[in-house]
Structures are given as C-alpha cells and as structure tokens.
Amino acid sequence: MDLSKFTQINPPHRLLMGPGPINADPRVLRAMSSQLLGQYDPAMTQYMNEVMALYRGVFRTENRWTMLIDGTSRAGIEAILLSAIRPSNKVLVPVFGRFGLLLCEIARRCRAEVHTIEVPWGEVFTPDQIEDAIKKVKPRLLLTVQGDTSTTMLQPLEKLGAICKKYGVLFYTDATASLAGNALETDAWGLDAVSAGMQKCLCGPSGTSPITLSPAMEEAIRKRKCVEEGIRTDAHQNGVDEMIYSNYFDLGMIMDYWGPERLNHHTEATSALFGARECARLILEEGLDNSIALHKLHGDALLKGIQGMGLETFGNLQHKMNNVLGVMIPQGVNGDQVRKLMLEDFGIEIGTSFGPLIGKVWRIGTMGYNARKDCVMQTLSALESVLTHFGFRTTQGAAMQAAWDHYNGSR
C-alpha cells in the first residue's frame, strides 16, 4: 500500500445550503475536539445528565427520559419504533412525502400492521382527516413526520395529541428537520415520543439523535423489558409483553444505561455527546423562541429573493417549513447542471429532491449555523449568476433587493 496517496484530511470549503447537513457551528466542533473520558467517569455521567436536562428545554418537556441515541436521525426513529411497536400492532402513518414512507418502511420491519393515509406531495393533513382515519383504523400508534424536507412542508401537530388521547393512541413524531427551527411543544401538544437529528436546525453534525419519551411511552417500553445475559442479576425481571427485537435499539436497556443504575449497554460516543451538549446549550442560551424566529426571518428572506428572481416555489406556502424552501426548476433548465456549477464555482451546495419531484425541484435550506443573512445573500447571488449563465433571464439584482427589503422591513 502506497500511504503517500492517503494525505491528511483537508475537505474543500463548502457552504451547505441544501436540506441538510449544514455547516456545524465552530463552537460545536471545538467541543467535539475535547479529550475523551471513560464512560463511568463521574465527569462523563454528569455530562450525560446535563444533556438530558438541556434537551428537555429544547423539546419543551418535563419527560425524564430525554436522552441521545448514538447513530444518525434514523437511529432515533428506529429505536422508538422498534421499542414501541409490538408485532401485529396497528399503526397509522399520514404520508405527505418521502419520510412518511420511511416510517412505513421501518414499521413494517417491526412487523406492524401498517395503515396509511396520503395527500399529494406539497400538501399536509387536517386534524379531521387524521381523526377520521384513527376512528376507522383504531391504531395503537400514530406515526407522523413534523417537517418533511422532501416536500419542505410542515405538518401541524397542535391538535393531534388531544385526538390521540381521546382514542387511546400513542403519538410519535419525527422532528429530525424541524426541531429548533419551527415550534414544537412536546408536552403541550401531547406527544408521547419525539426524535430529532443534529445536522439541521440544531447546528451540529449527523451522528446522534436526541429523543424524548412520555411516561405513557416509557410504560409501554418497560412492559417489554429484557436485560441481556451477562449483565442481568436476580433483581432484573422481564416484562410481561413480547421482548424488543433489537439489542442496540432496546430503549429499555438504553434508559437503564442513562439512568442511575448505569447498567452497561454500549460505550457512549463521547465526542458526539460533547457536540450534542454544546448544540443544545447554544440554542437555549440564544433562546429557543429566538432560534425559531431567526429561522423564519432568514427562510422568508430566501423566499422573497427566489420570488424576486422570477422563480416559482413548490407546495402550499402556508405550511412551509421555516428552514427549507422548495424551488421549481424553470422549464428548459437542467437542474443538476445548475447545482454542479454552484458547487464547483461558488462552493455552495443546494439539494434536489426525491420520488415524483426528482428533476423538478431544488431544495434550499437556511438552518442552524447557516440561518444567516450572509448565507442567504451569497446563495441568491450565486443562483442568479448560474441561471444567467445557462440562459435563464432574471431582472438583475431583483433577488438580492427583495431579500434586503425583507430584512429592512423586519427590523
């Protein structure tokens, strides 16, 4: 092996303005460069306790079991679904984009009986539509996505908790792309479980998934308790329900690891935990409401700029996420060529989409550390220049002026 081919990692500078990941806040990266600790060092377990407390603030909950799952956002989703869904349980999934389909995929692998309702991509559900489906299906769990970046739509959740409580349904949402950039009130809205990811509005890198579990969800999971051989004692009793069919994603054992028993499960990802702690600390230091307002400010400025450029947007803007915008690719423009030139000549990444939107929509994000005026203005300027290069005519400077007007009017 010629080791001279393997030089020190030195990635190119990129401004990540797609649907995620985003550029991590430098303060988060500095926290992650801290020296490691043993997993039972009192300093380490104190940091774990602090993470739990901080994320209660981010999720706006009093839930005791608010913690991290080591793995990407999908790990948080899978941990909750594998631990909560017993084989043959009925689940209802309102699908309005790719990530509702992902919940269906994971639920099927949990051997659930999956029922769906669907609206066209670019729309969301009314509470009445979901209540009607709950009455018909009688599910044990409602599995929702709050912000689906594939369509850039934000599903209203405020009224769904009361509906779920009325019919005895456990209520879960995937807030990977929405948490800290859009309002989410875990306790006030009656959510039983929420999972998120670091690489969107939380300002960090992918690799840990914050989750929170209500007492009702904890009770459902504890009924499936099964402590693995080698660490169990006579004091450990199995639950009354069927075991959880994953070891790594068994939330009962993960709760025992994060709780006072500190029962060994995995070796906590120290550097990732340090980063996640700093993400939450920075958001709460700024103020969660301020974080949400900033995401809206910069998301709306991008929207005004795109409209000023003469481009059409995708979906129902009344239900647009604060932090991601869908932009229709103009007729006759090769969307991939535009993205390639923006990356190669400007160092700016924007996203494409999935499924029925492939080749039809760009997705541009203004989230986390990149929810800033300079990022918005650079992206608009670069996109206008590239479109002009490829022959799509805009009123020169109109995009930037529209964004400036928005910022000036928002002071």
RODO-2510 file (C-alpha; in nm, 4 decimals, decimal comma):
residues 411
     n   res          X          Y          Z
     1     m     0,0000     0,0000     0,0000
     2     d     0,1300     0,3415    -0,1005
     3     l     0,0486     0,5562     0,2033
     4     s     0,1542     0,8700     0,0187
     5     k    -0,1832     0,8541    -0,1564
     6     f    -0,3597     0,8955     0,1787
     7     t    -0,2926     1,2546     0,2757
     8     q    -0,4265     1,4282     0,5842
     9     i    -0,7982     1,5042     0,5585
    10     n    -0,8466     1,8568     0,4282
    11     p    -1,2006     1,8837     0,2867
    12     p    -1,2858     2,1671     0,0464
    13     h    -1,4690     2,4675     0,1852
    14     r    -1,8414     2,4365     0,1203
    15     l    -2,1424     2,6463     0,2145
    16     l    -2,4072     2,3806     0,2734
    17     m    -2,7404     2,5373     0,1768
    18     g    -2,9286     2,2191     0,0967
    19     p    -3,1836     2,0363     0,3121
    20     g    -2,9103     1,9112     0,5454
    21     p    -2,6481     1,8526     0,6604
    22     i    -2,5415     2,2090     0,7251
    23     n    -2,2101     2,3602     0,8335
    24     a    -2,1682     2,2895     1,2031
    25     d    -2,1253     2,5790     1,4418
    26     p    -1,7487     2,6167     1,5122
    27     r    -1,8209     2,6126     1,8858
    28     v    -1,9745     2,2671     1,8450
    29     l    -1,6697     2,1436     1,6552
    30     r    -1,4436     2,2798     1,9299
    31     a    -1,6465     2,0966     2,1932
    32     m    -1,6148     1,7754     1,9936
    33     s    -1,2360     1,8066     1,9876
    34     s    -1,2198     1,7721     2,3673
    35     q    -1,0318     1,4770     2,5152
    36     l    -1,2241     1,1525     2,5797
    37     l    -1,3463     1,0296     2,9174
    38     g    -1,4294     0,6857     3,0473
    39     q    -1,7984     0,6091     3,0218
    40     y    -1,8428     0,5826     3,4006
    41     d    -1,6154     0,8694     3,4955
    42     p    -1,8220     1,0986     3,7222
    43     a    -1,7446     1,3886     3,4883
    44     m    -1,8829     1,1869     3,1957
    45     t    -2,2018     1,0798     3,3692
    46     q    -2,2502     1,4408     3,4794
    47     y    -2,2288     1,5498     3,1147
    48     m    -2,4896     1,2843     3,0311
    49     n    -2,7191     1,4229     3,2989
    50     e    -2,6648     1,7741     3,1629
    51     v    -2,7538     1,6581     2,8112
    52     m    -3,0811     1,5201     2,9445
    53     a    -3,1619     1,8483     3,1172
    54     l    -3,0670     2,0645     2,8188
    55     y    -3,2734     1,8677     2,5710
    56     r    -3,5762     1,8870     2,7959
    57     g    -3,5522     2,2586     2,7269
    58     v    -3,5128     2,2083     2,3522
    59     f    -3,8051     1,9620     2,3327
    60     r    -4,0066     2,1707     2,5809
    61     t    -4,0878     1,8769     2,8011
    62     e    -4,0639     1,7552     3,1569
    63     n    -4,0070     1,3972     3,0367
    64     r    -3,7488     1,2213     3,2488
    65     w    -3,6348     1,0085     2,9572
    66     t    -3,4890     1,2705     2,7296
    67     m    -3,1536     1,1455     2,6008
    68     l    -2,9387     1,0635     2,2988
    69     i    -2,9345     0,7644     2,0686
    70     d    -2,5900     0,7045     1,9203
    71     g    -2,6467     0,6989     1,5462
    72     t    -2,7976     0,9220     1,2821
    73     s    -3,1521     1,0562     1,2916
    74     r    -3,2780     0,7257     1,1564
    75     a    -3,1329     0,5520     1,4622
    76     g    -3,3606     0,7600     1,6856
    77     i    -3,6615     0,6762     1,4704
    78     e    -3,5794     0,3071     1,4662
    79     a    -3,5117     0,2902     1,8401
    80     i    -3,8530     0,4362     1,9191
    81     l    -4,0448     0,2292     1,6657
    82     l    -3,8703    -0,0992     1,7484
    83     s    -3,9235    -0,0432     2,1197
    84     a    -4,2836     0,0772     2,0984
    85     i    -4,4333    -0,1436     1,8250
    86     r    -4,5183    -0,4976     1,9166
    87     p    -4,5518    -0,7392     1,6223
    88     s    -4,9044    -0,7180     1,4702
    89     n    -4,9748    -0,3763     1,6288
    90     k    -5,1741    -0,1452     1,4058
    91     v    -5,0032     0,1825     1,3240
    92     l    -5,1338     0,4763     1,1236
    93     v    -4,8938     0,6843     0,9121
    94     p    -5,0105     1,0062     0,7414
    95     v    -4,7831     1,0218     0,4341
    96     f    -4,7126     1,3556     0,2670
    97     g    -4,3554     1,2938     0,1498
    98     r    -4,0599     1,0593     0,1454
    99     f    -4,0083     1,0451     0,5197
   100     g    -4,3632     0,9308     0,5933
   101     l    -4,2814     0,6422     0,3615
   102     l    -3,9673     0,5817     0,5673
   103     l    -4,1799     0,5461     0,8826
   104     c    -4,3898     0,2882     0,6959
   105     e    -4,0747     0,1026     0,5922
   106     i    -3,9380     0,0841     0,9463
   107     a    -4,2778    -0,0044     1,0951
   108     r    -4,3129    -0,2956     0,8519
   109     r    -3,9734    -0,4218     0,9628
   110     c    -4,1092    -0,4063     1,3184
   111     r    -4,3815    -0,6414     1,1862
   112     a    -4,6534    -0,3848     1,2415
   113     e    -4,9815    -0,3781     1,0545
   114     v    -4,9256    -0,0514     0,8696
   115     h    -5,2139     0,1694     0,7573
   116     t    -5,1620     0,4916     0,5642
   117     i    -5,3488     0,7966     0,4508
   118     e    -5,1984     1,0165     0,1811
   119     v    -5,2183     1,3655     0,0371
   120     p    -5,0328     1,4909    -0,2711
   121     w    -4,6736     1,5980    -0,2078
   122     g    -4,6822     1,9684    -0,1282
   123     e    -4,9891     1,9455     0,0975
   124     v    -5,0480     1,8463     0,4622
   125     f    -5,3298     1,6853     0,6611
   126     t    -5,6083     1,8476     0,8576
   127     p    -5,6800     1,7192     1,2094
   128     d    -6,0187     1,5942     1,0884
   129     q    -5,8557     1,3771     0,8212
   130     i    -5,6308     1,2166     1,0808
   131     e    -5,9112     1,1725     1,3352
   132     d    -6,1329     1,0071     1,0748
   133     a    -5,8530     0,7635     0,9916
   134     i    -5,7908     0,6895     1,3599
   135     k    -6,1583     0,6104     1,4113
   136     k    -6,1526     0,3765     1,1110
   137     v    -5,8193     0,2004     1,1696
   138     k    -5,8105     0,2001     1,5536
   139     p    -5,4276     0,2022     1,5634
   140     r    -5,2110     0,1595     1,8705
   141     l    -4,9713     0,4284     1,7453
   142     l    -4,9898     0,7358     1,5240
   143     l    -4,6567     0,7885     1,3466
   144     t    -4,6066     1,1354     1,1998
   145     v    -4,3366     1,3484     1,0413
   146     q    -4,3420     1,7109     1,1502
   147     g    -4,1198     1,8616     0,8822
   148     d    -4,0667     1,6537     0,5681
   149     t    -3,7697     1,8001     0,3820
   150     s    -3,8564     1,6061     0,0664
   151     t    -4,1555     1,8374     0,0178
   152     t    -4,0473     2,1204     0,2556
   153     m    -4,3903     2,1015     0,4231
   154     l    -4,4589     2,1278     0,7991
   155     q    -4,7435     1,9145     0,9302
   156     p    -4,9495     2,0922     1,2022
   157     l    -4,9398     1,8813     1,5187
   158     e    -5,1034     2,1047     1,7790
   159     k    -5,4440     1,9328     1,7791
   160     l    -5,3336     1,5755     1,7237
   161     g    -5,2336     1,4966     2,0820
   162     a    -5,5867     1,5539     2,2120
   163     i    -5,7219     1,3336     1,9332
   164     c    -5,4778     1,0556     2,0185
   165     k    -5,5597     1,0786     2,3887
   166     k    -5,9317     1,0592     2,3097
   167     y    -5,8846     0,7264     2,1287
   168     g    -5,6032     0,5798     2,3424
   169     v    -5,3355     0,6114     2,0725
   170     l    -4,9642     0,6694     2,1369
   171     f    -4,8427     0,9744     1,9418
   172     y    -4,4933     0,9892     1,7842
   173     t    -4,3355     1,2452     1,5539
   174     d    -4,0102     1,2601     1,3617
   175     a    -3,8738     1,6126     1,4141
   176     t    -3,5360     1,5492     1,2511
   177     a    -3,5551     1,8512     1,0221
   178     s    -3,7824     2,0792     1,2230
   179     l    -3,6679     2,0892     1,5868
   180     a    -3,5306     2,4310     1,6963
   181     g    -3,6274     2,5922     1,3656
   182     n    -4,0038     2,5512     1,3983
   183     a    -4,2313     2,5443     1,7023
   184     l    -4,2599     2,2031     1,8697
   185     e    -4,4216     2,1719     2,2127
   186     t    -4,3806     1,8134     2,3300
   187     d    -4,5848     1,8342     2,6487
   188     a    -4,8367     2,0992     2,5448
   189     w    -4,9201     1,9092     2,2258
   190     g    -4,9468     1,5701     2,3961
   191     l    -4,6622     1,3961     2,2163
   192     d    -4,5552     1,0583     2,3554
   193     a    -4,2268     1,0328     2,1684
   194     v    -4,0167     1,2617     1,9522
   195     s    -3,6877     1,2001     1,7757
   196     a    -3,4614     1,4514     1,6054
   197     g    -3,1212     1,4918     1,4418
   198     m    -2,8251     1,7203     1,4920
   199     q    -2,7458     1,8112     1,1314
   200     k    -3,0333     2,0501     1,0609
   201     c    -3,1535     2,3327     1,2867
   202     l    -2,9534     2,2090     1,5881
   203     c    -2,6246     2,3318     1,4327
   204     g    -2,4245     2,0095     1,4622
   205     p    -2,3010     1,7082     1,2662
   206     s    -2,5013     1,3964     1,1960
   207     g    -2,4319     1,1087     1,4327
   208     t    -2,6549     1,1460     1,7388
   209     s    -3,0315     1,1553     1,7676
   210     p    -3,1956     1,3312     2,0647
   211     i    -3,5198     1,1659     2,1724
   212     t    -3,7808     1,2199     2,4416
   213     l    -4,0340     0,9711     2,5811
   214     s    -4,3506     1,0413     2,7792
   215     p    -4,4397     0,8388     3,0901
   216     a    -4,7001     0,6537     2,8808
   217     m    -4,4376     0,5592     2,6245
   218     e    -4,1967     0,4575     2,8998
   219     e    -4,4633     0,2304     3,0472
   220     a    -4,5223     0,0631     2,7111
   221     i    -4,1493     0,0047     2,6656
   222     r    -4,0914    -0,1207     3,0216
   223     k    -4,3523    -0,3917     2,9648
   224     r    -4,1115    -0,5387     2,7085
   225     k    -3,8118    -0,5323     2,9447
   226     c    -3,5434    -0,7920     2,8795
   227     v    -3,1976    -0,7387     3,0293
   228     e    -2,9278    -0,9217     2,8356
   229     e    -2,7368    -1,2184     2,9751
   230     g    -2,4005    -1,1282     3,1234
   231     i    -2,5191    -0,8132     3,2987
   232     r    -2,8542    -0,9174     3,4432
   233     t    -2,8899    -1,0025     3,8119
   234     d    -3,1597    -1,1712     4,0158
   235     a    -3,3091    -0,8255     4,0707
   236     h    -3,3871    -0,7868     3,7000
   237     q    -3,7306    -0,9110     3,5988
   238     n    -3,8520    -0,9485     3,2415
   239     g    -4,1547    -0,7542     3,1280
   240     v    -4,4973    -0,9007     3,0620
   241     d    -4,5005    -0,8212     2,6878
   242     e    -4,3043    -0,9604     2,3962
   243     m    -3,9370    -0,8621     2,4017
   244     i    -3,7918    -0,5855     2,1833
   245     y    -3,6342    -0,7459     1,8777
   246     s    -3,3180    -0,5380     1,8786
   247     n    -3,0393    -0,5204     2,1311
   248     y    -2,8790    -0,1947     2,0236
   249     f    -3,2116    -0,0113     1,9867
   250     d    -3,3753    -0,1520     2,3010
   251     l    -3,4852     0,1678     2,4735
   252     g    -3,5486    -0,0179     2,7983
   253     m    -3,1802    -0,1029     2,8258
   254     i    -3,0767     0,2412     2,6993
   255     m    -3,2877     0,4008     2,9748
   256     d    -3,1116     0,1779     3,2277
   257     y    -2,7768     0,2992     3,0905
   258     w    -2,8730     0,6682     3,1082
   259     g    -3,0454     0,6250     3,4449
   260     p    -2,8948     0,5968     3,7928
   261     e    -2,8301     0,2218     3,7589
   262     r    -2,5847     0,2943     3,4718
   263     l    -2,6383    -0,0619     3,3528
   264     n    -2,3876    -0,1256     3,0764
   265     h    -2,5336    -0,1248     2,7275
   266     h    -2,2982     0,0475     2,4809
   267     t    -1,9976     0,2747     2,5175
   268     e    -2,1329     0,6260     2,4882
   269     a    -1,9952     0,8229     2,1916
   270     t    -1,8116     1,0800     2,3994
   271     s    -1,7168     1,3298     2,1278
   272     a    -2,0661     1,3166     1,9767
   273     l    -2,2206     1,3722     2,3206
   274     f    -1,9979     1,6752     2,3767
   275     g    -2,1153     1,8154     2,0443
   276     a    -2,4810     1,7469     2,1157
   277     r    -2,4492     1,9110     2,4565
   278     e    -2,2998     2,2241     2,3002
   279     c    -2,5737     2,2370     2,0350
   280     a    -2,8462     2,2403     2,2984
   281     r    -2,6557     2,4825     2,5220
   282     l    -2,6131     2,7333     2,2390
   283     i    -2,9791     2,7168     2,1376
   284     l    -3,1054     2,7661     2,4913
   285     e    -2,8508     3,0423     2,5515
   286     e    -2,9853     3,2233     2,2447
   287     g    -3,3425     3,1371     2,3436
   288     l    -3,5474     2,8703     2,1683
   289     d    -3,8092     3,1229     2,0552
   290     n    -3,5309     3,3421     1,9162
   291     s    -3,3861     3,0442     1,7288
   292     i    -3,7244     2,9727     1,5706
   293     a    -3,7739     3,3402     1,4835
   294     l    -3,4298     3,3584     1,3179
   295     h    -3,5057     3,0531     1,1075
   296     k    -3,8280     3,2179     0,9944
   297     l    -3,6556     3,5501     0,9244
   298     h    -3,3897     3,4004     0,7009
   299     g    -3,6222     3,1439     0,5442
   300     d    -3,8645     3,4200     0,4476
   301     a    -3,5799     3,6338     0,3109
   302     l    -3,4758     3,3447     0,0867
   303     l    -3,8376     3,3048    -0,0251
   304     k    -3,8656     3,6741    -0,1132
   305     g    -3,5396     3,6566    -0,3063
   306     i    -3,6439     3,3499    -0,5022
   307     q    -3,9757     3,5140    -0,5877
   308     g    -3,7910     3,8331    -0,6861
   309     m    -3,5805     3,6246    -0,9234
   310     g    -3,8993     3,5169    -1,1000
   311     l    -3,8836     3,1554    -0,9836
   312     e    -4,1855     2,9560    -0,8668
   313     t    -4,1918     2,7790    -0,5321
   314     f    -4,3244     2,4323    -0,4551
   315     g    -4,6110     2,3389    -0,2258
   316     n    -4,8537     2,5229    -0,0036
   317     l    -4,6560     2,8144     0,1377
   318     q    -4,8967     2,8398     0,4328
   319     h    -4,7415     2,5147     0,5554
   320     k    -4,3794     2,5702     0,4508
   321     m    -4,1058     2,4818     0,6974
   322     n    -3,9162     2,7873     0,8212
   323     n    -3,5849     2,6321     0,7260
   324     v    -3,6233     2,4689     0,3831
   325     l    -3,7697     2,6047     0,0594
   326     g    -3,8747     2,4081    -0,2480
   327     v    -3,7949     2,5911    -0,5725
   328     m    -3,9400     2,4775    -0,9049
   329     i    -3,6665     2,4233    -1,1652
   330     p    -3,7503     2,6505    -1,4609
   331     q    -3,8588     2,4944    -1,7886
   332     g    -3,5579     2,4249    -2,0097
   333     v    -3,3051     2,4483    -1,7252
   334     n    -3,1015     2,1427    -1,6279
   335     g    -3,1272     2,1422    -1,2501
   336     d    -2,8276     1,9131    -1,1990
   337     q    -2,6051     2,1359    -1,4122
   338     v    -2,7053     2,4365    -1,2025
   339     r    -2,6255     2,2526    -0,8803
   340     k    -2,2915     2,1327    -1,0237
   341     l    -2,1807     2,4820    -1,1229
   342     m    -2,2901     2,6331    -0,7906
   343     l    -2,0793     2,3737    -0,6114
   344     e    -1,7751     2,3885    -0,8370
   345     d    -1,7575     2,7649    -0,8990
   346     f    -1,9148     2,9091    -0,5822
   347     g    -1,8630     2,6307    -0,3261
   348     i    -2,2362     2,6345    -0,2464
   349     e    -2,4420     2,3172    -0,2195
   350     i    -2,8187     2,3127    -0,2757
   351     g    -3,0316     1,9993    -0,2894
   352     t    -3,2505     1,8144    -0,5339
   353     s    -3,5480     1,6032    -0,4236
   354     f    -3,6903     1,2514    -0,4340
   355     g    -3,9650     1,0450    -0,5940
   356     p    -4,2129     1,2453    -0,8027
   357     l    -4,0073     1,5627    -0,7500
   358     i    -3,6788     1,4359    -0,8975
   359     g    -3,5573     1,6827    -1,1583
   360     k    -3,8428     1,9207    -1,0823
   361     v    -3,7463     2,0882    -0,7545
   362     w    -3,4403     2,2315    -0,5846
   363     r    -3,4415     2,2363    -0,2054
   364     i    -3,2570     2,5240    -0,0403
   365     g    -3,2051     2,5277     0,3349
   366     t    -3,1462     2,8153     0,5760
   367     m    -3,0933     2,6360     0,9008
   368     g    -2,8753     2,6022     1,2040
   369     y    -2,5413     2,7826     1,1729
   370     n    -2,6326     2,8742     0,8128
   371     a    -2,9504     3,0613     0,9085
   372     r    -2,7661     3,3878     0,8483
   373     k    -2,8091     3,6889     0,6218
   374     d    -2,4709     3,6451     0,4520
   375     c    -2,5537     3,2836     0,3637
   376     v    -2,8878     3,3835     0,2129
   377     m    -2,7367     3,6660     0,0073
   378     q    -2,4453     3,4536    -0,1193
   379     t    -2,6819     3,1777    -0,2274
   380     l    -2,9197     3,4121    -0,4087
   381     s    -2,6322     3,5867    -0,5855
   382     a    -2,4744     3,2596    -0,6957
   383     l    -2,8024     3,1084    -0,8147
   384     e    -2,8873     3,4200    -1,0155
   385     s    -2,5424     3,4177    -1,1770
   386     v    -2,5570     3,0492    -1,2690
   387     l    -2,9091     3,0775    -1,4102
   388     t    -2,7989     3,3750    -1,6201
   389     h    -2,5012     3,1717    -1,7437
   390     f    -2,7382     2,8987    -1,8611
   391     g    -2,9665     3,1448    -2,0393
   392     f    -3,2468     3,1913    -1,7876
   393     r    -3,3050     3,5653    -1,7702
   394     t    -3,3900     3,7398    -1,4471
   395     t    -3,4094     4,1061    -1,3529
   396     q    -3,0515     4,1529    -1,2396
   397     g    -3,0276     4,2307    -0,8704
   398     a    -3,4009     4,1858    -0,8059
   399     a    -3,3474     3,8783    -0,5882
   400     m    -3,0984     4,0478    -0,3596
   401     q    -3,3072     4,3646    -0,3434
   402     a    -3,6163     4,1656    -0,2420
   403     a    -3,4175     3,9959     0,0345
   404     w    -3,2710     4,3297     0,1501
   405     d    -3,6190     4,4803     0,1550
   406     h    -3,7398     4,1916     0,3698
   407     y    -3,4540     4,2271     0,6169
   408     n    -3,5012     4,6038     0,6367
   409     g    -3,8740     4,5660     0,6920
   410     s    -3,8196     4,3112     0,9684
   411     r    -3,6084     4,5341     1,1904
***
